[in-house]
């Protein structure tokens, strides 16, 4: 999570943090998978309690639901 915001981050909405979850080879899941540490997958879960979690290298928990992720070609 961000503690001290500088530069362009001062002129817009406050960020709670940045994390590399892009689709390319420079994303956190891809780097970890290419290093042989995890499978190339991640899941995010937002609970009704207001807390969320992210899991790397797995398919999530058995009780979670899915939302499709579609990448639009431009």
The first five atom37 places (N, CA, C, CB, O) and aatype in JSON, in Angstrom:
{
  "aatype": [20, 20, 20, 20, 20, 20, 20, 20, 20, 20, 20, 20, 20, 20, 20, 20, 20, 20, 20, 20, 20, 20, 20, 20, 20, 20, 20, 20, 20, 20, 20, 20, 20, 20, 20, 20, 20, 20, 20, 20, 20, 20, 20, 20, 20, 20, 20, 20, 20, 20, 20, 20, 20, 20, 20, 20, 20, 20, 20, 20, 20, 20, 20, 20, 20, 20, 20, 20, 20, 20, 20, 20, 20, 20],
  "atom_mask": [
    [1, 1, 1, 1, 1],
    [1, 1, 1, 1, 1],
    [1, 1, 1, 1, 1],
    [1, 1, 1, 1, 1],
    [1, 1, 1, 1, 1],
    [1, 1, 1, 1, 1],
    [1, 1, 1, 1, 1],
    [1, 1, 1, 1, 1],
    [1, 1, 1, 1, 1],
    [1, 1, 1, 1, 1],
    [1, 1, 1, 1, 1],
    [1, 1, 1, 1, 1],
    [1, 1, 1, 1, 1],
    [1, 1, 1, 1, 1],
    [1, 1, 1, 1, 1],
    [1, 1, 1, 1, 1],
    [1, 1, 1, 1, 1],
    [1, 1, 1, 1, 1],
    [1, 1, 1, 1, 1],
    [1, 1, 1, 1, 1],
    [1, 1, 1, 1, 1],
    [1, 1, 1, 1, 1],
    [1, 1, 1, 1, 1],
    [1, 1, 1, 1, 1],
    [1, 1, 1, 1, 1],
    [1, 1, 1, 1, 1],
    [1, 1, 1, 1, 1],
    [1, 1, 1, 1, 1],
    [1, 1, 1, 1, 1],
    [1, 1, 1, 1, 1],
    [1, 1, 1, 1, 1],
    [1, 1, 1, 1, 1],
    [1, 1, 1, 1, 1],
    [1, 1, 1, 1, 1],
    [1, 1, 1, 1, 1],
    [1, 1, 1, 1, 1],
    [1, 1, 1, 1, 1],
    [1, 1, 1, 1, 1],
    [1, 1, 1, 1, 1],
    [1, 1, 1, 1, 1],
    [1, 1, 1, 1, 1],
    [1, 1, 1, 1, 1],
    [1, 1, 1, 1, 1],
    [1, 1, 1, 1, 1],
    [1, 1, 1, 1, 1],
    [1, 1, 1, 1, 1],
    [1, 1, 1, 1, 1],
    [1, 1, 1, 1, 1],
    [1, 1, 1, 1, 1],
    [1, 1, 1, 1, 1],
    [1, 1, 1, 1, 1],
    [1, 1, 1, 1, 1],
    [1, 1, 1, 1, 1],
    [1, 1, 1, 1, 1],
    [1, 1, 1, 1, 1],
    [1, 1, 1, 1, 1],
    [1, 1, 1, 1, 1],
    [1, 1, 1, 1, 1],
    [1, 1, 1, 1, 1],
    [1, 1, 1, 1, 1],
    [1, 1, 1, 1, 1],
    [1, 1, 1, 1, 1],
    [1, 1, 1, 1, 1],
    [1, 1, 1, 1, 1],
    [1, 1, 1, 1, 1],
    [1, 1, 1, 1, 1],
    [1, 1, 1, 1, 1],
    [1, 1, 1, 1, 1],
    [1, 1, 1, 1, 1],
    [1, 1, 1, 1, 1],
    [1, 1, 1, 1, 1],
    [1, 1, 1, 1, 1],
    [1, 1, 1, 1, 1],
    [1, 1, 1, 1, 1]
  ],
  "atom_positions": [
    [[0.84, -1.18, 0.0], [0.0, 0.0, 0.0], [0.88, 1.24, 0.0], [-0.95, 0.0, 1.21], [1.96, 1.25, 0.58]],
    [[0.4, 2.25, -0.65], [1.17, 3.49, -0.72], [1.14, 4.24, 0.59], [0.65, 4.37, -1.83], [0.08, 4.37, 1.22]],
    [[2.27, 4.74, 1.0], [2.36, 5.54, 2.22], [2.64, 7.0, 1.9], [3.45, 4.98, 3.15], [2.02, 7.9, 2.47]],
    [[3.58, 7.24, 0.99], [3.95, 8.6, 0.62], [3.76, 8.73, -0.89], [5.42, 8.94, 1.04], [4.46, 8.07, -1.65]],
    [[2.83, 9.57, -1.32], [2.55, 9.75, -2.74], [3.34, 10.94, -3.27], [1.04, 9.95, -2.97], [3.43, 11.98, -2.62]],
    [[3.91, 10.79, -4.46], [4.68, 11.87, -5.09], [4.32, 11.96, -6.56], [6.19, 11.64, -4.92], [3.62, 11.1, -7.1]],
    [[4.8, 13.01, -7.21], [4.62, 13.17, -8.65], [3.17, 13.22, -9.07], [5.3, 12.05, -9.38], [2.35, 13.88, -8.43]],
    [[2.85, 12.52, -10.16], [1.51, 12.53, -10.73], [0.46, 11.99, -9.76], [1.48, 11.73, -12.01], [-0.72, 12.3, -9.9]],
    [[0.88, 11.19, -8.79], [-0.08, 10.63, -7.84], [-0.66, 11.68, -6.9], [0.58, 9.53, -7.03], [-1.65, 11.42, -6.23]],
    [[-0.05, 12.87, -6.84], [-0.57, 13.94, -5.99], [-1.74, 14.67, -6.64], [0.54, 14.92, -5.66], [-2.5, 15.34, -5.95]],
    [[-1.89, 14.56, -7.96], [-2.89, 15.33, -8.68], [-4.17, 14.56, -8.99], [-2.3, 15.83, -9.95], [-5.05, 15.11, -9.66]],
    [[-4.3, 13.37, -8.55], [-5.5, 12.58, -8.85], [-6.02, 11.91, -7.6], [-5.2, 11.54, -9.92], [-5.66, 12.28, -6.48]],
    [[-6.86, 10.91, -7.8], [-7.37, 10.17, -6.65], [-6.24, 9.49, -5.89], [-8.41, 9.13, -7.1], [-5.23, 9.09, -6.48]],
    [[-6.4, 9.37, -4.61], [-5.37, 8.71, -3.78], [-5.34, 7.22, -4.09], [-5.64, 8.95, -2.27], [-6.39, 6.58, -4.2]],
    [[-4.17, 6.7, -4.23], [-4.0, 5.28, -4.51], [-3.75, 4.52, -3.22], [-2.84, 5.04, -5.49], [-3.15, 5.04, -2.28]],
    [[-4.22, 3.3, -3.18], [-3.97, 2.45, -2.04], [-2.76, 1.56, -2.29], [-5.19, 1.61, -1.72], [-2.33, 0.83, -1.4]],
    [[-2.22, 1.6, -3.49], [-1.06, 0.8, -3.83], [-1.06, 0.42, -5.3], [-1.01, -0.45, -2.97], [-2.08, 0.53, -5.97]],
    [[0.07, -0.01, -5.78], [0.22, -0.46, -7.16], [0.81, -1.85, -7.15], [1.1, 0.52, -7.99], [1.67, -2.16, -6.33]],
    [[0.35, -2.69, -8.06], [0.87, -4.04, -8.12], [0.85, -4.49, -9.56], [0.05, -5.0, -7.22], [-0.12, -4.22, -10.27]],
    [[1.87, -5.17, -10.02], [2.01, -5.56, -11.42], [1.2, -6.78, -11.8], [3.43, -5.82, -11.72], [1.69, -7.91, -11.71]],
    [[-0.04, -6.57, -12.23], [-0.89, -7.67, -12.67], [-1.24, -7.55, -14.14], [-2.16, -7.73, -11.83], [-2.33, -7.93, -14.55]],
    [[-0.32, -7.02, -14.94], [-0.56, -6.88, -16.37], [-0.57, -8.22, -17.08], [0.48, -5.97, -16.99], [-0.34, -9.27, -16.47]],
    [[-0.83, -8.17, -18.39], [-0.91, -9.39, -19.17], [0.42, -9.82, -19.77], [-1.92, -9.21, -20.26], [0.51, -10.91, -20.33]],
    [[1.44, -9.0, -19.67], [2.73, -9.3, -20.28], [3.64, -10.12, -19.4], [3.42, -8.03, -20.66], [3.26, -10.57, -18.32]],
    [[4.86, -10.32, -19.89], [5.85, -11.12, -19.16], [6.44, -10.39, -17.96], [6.95, -11.53, -20.09], [7.17, -11.0, -17.18]],
    [[6.15, -9.11, -17.81], [6.69, -8.35, -16.69], [5.7, -8.24, -15.53], [7.08, -6.96, -17.15], [5.89, -7.41, -14.65]],
    [[4.67, -9.06, -15.52], [3.73, -9.05, -14.4], [4.26, -9.92, -13.27], [2.33, -9.55, -14.86], [5.09, -10.81, -13.49]],
    [[3.79, -9.67, -12.08], [4.25, -10.43, -10.91], [3.97, -11.94, -11.07], [3.57, -9.91, -9.64], [4.87, -12.74, -10.84]],
    [[2.74, -12.35, -11.46], [2.52, -13.8, -11.63], [3.44, -14.41, -12.69], [1.07, -14.05, -12.01], [3.94, -15.52, -12.49]],
    [[3.68, -13.71, -13.8], [4.55, -14.24, -14.85], [5.99, -14.37, -14.38], [4.5, -13.35, -16.08], [6.64, -15.38, -14.66]],
    [[6.48, -13.39, -13.67], [7.86, -13.44, -13.17], [8.03, -14.59, -12.19], [8.24, -12.11, -12.49], [9.02, -15.33, -12.25]],
    [[7.07, -14.75, -11.28], [7.15, -15.86, -10.31], [7.06, -17.21, -11.02], [6.03, -15.74, -9.27], [7.77, -18.15, -10.66]],
    [[6.18, -17.32, -12.02], [6.02, -18.58, -12.76], [7.27, -18.88, -13.58], [4.79, -18.52, -13.67], [7.72, -20.03, -13.6]],
    [[7.83, -17.88, -14.26], [9.03, -18.09, -15.06], [10.23, -18.46, -14.2], [9.35, -16.85, -15.87], [11.18, -19.07, -14.68]],
    [[10.18, -18.11, -12.93], [11.25, -18.49, -11.99], [11.02, -19.88, -11.41], [11.34, -17.46, -10.86], [11.85, -20.38, -10.66]],
    [[9.89, -20.5, -11.76], [9.58, -21.83, -11.26], [9.04, -21.87, -9.85], [10.79, -22.67, -11.33], [9.0, -22.92, -9.22]],
    [[8.61, -20.71, -9.35], [8.13, -20.65, -7.96], [6.65, -21.0, -7.81], [8.37, -19.28, -7.4], [6.25, -21.55, -6.79]],
    [[5.84, -20.68, -8.82], [4.4, -20.92, -8.76], [3.89, -21.26, -10.16], [3.65, -19.69, -8.19], [4.61, -21.09, -11.14]],
    [[2.65, -21.75, -10.24], [1.98, -21.89, -11.53], [1.61, -20.5, -12.02], [0.71, -22.81, -11.41], [1.47, -19.57, -11.22]],
    [[1.45, -20.33, -13.32], [1.16, -19.02, -13.9], [-0.33, -18.71, -13.79], [1.62, -18.96, -15.38], [-1.04, -18.7, -14.8]],
    [[-0.79, -18.46, -12.58], [-2.19, -18.12, -12.34], [-2.3, -17.33, -11.05], [-3.07, -19.39, -12.29], [-1.42, -17.38, -10.19]],
    [[-3.4, -16.6, -10.93], [-3.69, -15.93, -9.67], [-5.19, -15.79, -9.55], [-2.99, -14.55, -9.58], [-5.91, -15.83, -10.55]],
    [[-5.66, -15.61, -8.34], [-7.08, -15.37, -8.1], [-7.21, -14.26, -7.07], [-7.79, -16.67, -7.61], [-6.39, -14.1, -6.17]],
    [[-8.28, -13.49, -7.23], [-8.59, -12.41, -6.29], [-9.97, -12.68, -5.73], [-8.52, -10.99, -6.97], [-10.88, -13.08, -6.46]],
    [[-10.13, -12.47, -4.45], [-11.41, -12.71, -3.8], [-11.74, -11.51, -2.92], [-11.38, -14.03, -2.97], [-10.92, -11.07, -2.12]],
    [[-12.95, -11.0, -3.08], [-13.43, -9.9, -2.25], [-14.61, -10.42, -1.45], [-13.84, -8.65, -3.12], [-15.66, -10.73, -2.0]],
    [[-14.42, -10.53, -0.15], [-15.44, -11.11, 0.71], [-16.5, -10.12, 1.15], [-14.79, -11.71, 1.9], [-16.31, -8.91, 1.06]],
    [[-17.6, -10.65, 1.64], [-18.68, -9.8, 2.14], [-18.28, -9.07, 3.41], [-19.93, -10.64, 2.4], [-18.97, -8.14, 3.84]],
    [[-17.17, -9.48, 4.02], [-16.69, -8.82, 5.23], [-15.89, -7.55, 4.92], [-15.84, -9.77, 6.04], [-15.41, -6.87, 5.83]],
    [[-15.73, -7.24, 3.63], [-14.99, -6.05, 3.24], [-13.51, -6.28, 3.04], [-15.18, -4.99, 4.27], [-12.78, -5.37, 2.64]],
    [[-13.05, -7.49, 3.31], [-11.65, -7.82, 3.12], [-11.48, -8.59, 1.82], [-11.1, -8.63, 4.32], [-12.38, -9.3, 1.39]],
    [[-10.32, -8.45, 1.22], [-10.01, -9.19, 0.01], [-8.69, -9.9, 0.15], [-10.0, -8.26, -1.2], [-7.9, -9.6, 1.04]],
    [[-8.46, -10.82, -0.74], [-7.17, -11.52, -0.74], [-6.82, -11.89, -2.17], [-7.22, -12.79, 0.17], [-7.69, -12.01, -3.04]],
    [[-5.54, -12.05, -2.4], [-5.05, -12.47, -3.7], [-4.16, -13.69, -3.49], [-4.27, -11.31, -4.42], [-3.32, -13.71, -2.59]],
    [[-4.35, -14.67, -4.32], [-3.58, -15.91, -4.24], [-2.83, -16.1, -5.55], [-4.5, -17.14, -3.94], [-3.4, -15.93, -6.63]],
    [[-1.57, -16.45, -5.45], [-0.75, -16.69, -6.63], [-0.47, -18.17, -6.78], [0.55, -15.9, -6.56], [-0.23, -18.87, -5.79]],
    [[-0.49, -18.66, -8.02], [-0.1, -20.02, -8.3], [-1.16, -21.06, -8.05], [1.07, -20.36, -7.52], [-0.86, -22.26, -8.05]],
    [[-2.39, -20.64, -7.82], [-3.45, -21.61, -7.61], [-4.69, -21.17, -8.36], [-3.76, -21.78, -6.1], [-4.66, -20.19, -9.11]],
    [[-5.76, -21.86, -8.17], [-7.02, -21.54, -8.84], [-8.05, -20.98, -7.87], [-7.58, -22.76, -9.52], [-9.23, -20.9, -8.22]],
    [[-7.64, -20.59, -6.7], [-8.58, -20.03, -5.73], [-9.22, -21.1, -4.88], [-9.65, -19.23, -6.44], [-8.86, -22.28, -4.96]],
    [[-10.16, -20.69, -4.05], [-10.83, -21.63, -3.16], [-12.05, -22.24, -3.84], [-11.23, -20.94, -1.85], [-12.58, -21.68, -4.79]],
    [[-12.49, -23.38, -3.35], [-13.59, -24.11, -3.97], [-14.93, -23.38, -3.84], [-13.71, -25.48, -3.37], [-15.85, -23.66, -4.61]],
    [[-15.06, -22.47, -2.9], [-16.34, -21.79, -2.7], [-16.44, -20.44, -3.4], [-16.58, -21.6, -1.24], [-17.44, -19.74, -3.25]],
    [[-15.44, -20.06, -4.16], [-15.51, -18.76, -4.82], [-16.19, -18.88, -6.18], [-14.1, -18.17, -4.99], [-16.23, -19.96, -6.77]],
    [[-16.71, -17.76, -6.66], [-17.35, -17.7, -7.97], [-16.39, -17.06, -8.96], [-18.68, -16.93, -7.91], [-15.4, -16.45, -8.56]],
    [[-16.69, -17.19, -10.25], [-15.82, -16.64, -11.29], [-16.48, -15.48, -12.0], [-15.45, -17.72, -12.29], [-17.7, -15.42, -12.15]],
    [[-15.65, -14.55, -12.44], [-16.05, -13.48, -13.33], [-15.12, -13.55, -14.53], [-16.0, -12.07, -12.63], [-13.9, -13.52, -14.37]],
    [[-15.67, -13.63, -15.71], [-14.85, -13.75, -16.91], [-13.98, -12.53, -17.1], [-15.73, -13.96, -18.14], [-14.37, -11.41, -16.77]],
    [[-12.8, -12.76, -17.64], [-11.85, -11.69, -17.93], [-11.64, -11.68, -19.43], [-10.48, -11.88, -17.16], [-11.04, -12.6, -19.98]],
    [[-12.14, -10.64, -20.1], [-12.05, -10.56, -21.56], [-11.17, -9.38, -21.92], [-13.46, -10.43, -22.2], [-11.4, -8.26, -21.47]],
    [[-10.17, -9.63, -22.74], [-9.27, -8.58, -23.2], [-9.75, -8.11, -24.56], [-7.78, -9.07, -23.25], [-9.8, -8.89, -25.51]],
    [[-10.09, -6.83, -24.66], [-10.55, -6.26, -25.94], [-9.35, -5.96, -26.82], [-11.39, -4.98, -25.7], [-8.39, -5.32, -26.38]],
    [[-9.4, -6.4, -28.06], [-8.35, -6.1, -29.02], [-8.62, -4.72, -29.62], [-8.27, -7.18, -30.14], [-9.74, -4.43, -30.03]],
    [[-7.58, -3.88, -29.66], [-7.79, -2.54, -30.22], [-7.08, -2.39, -31.54], [-7.3, -1.46, -29.26], [-7.14, -1.33, -32.16]]
  ]
}
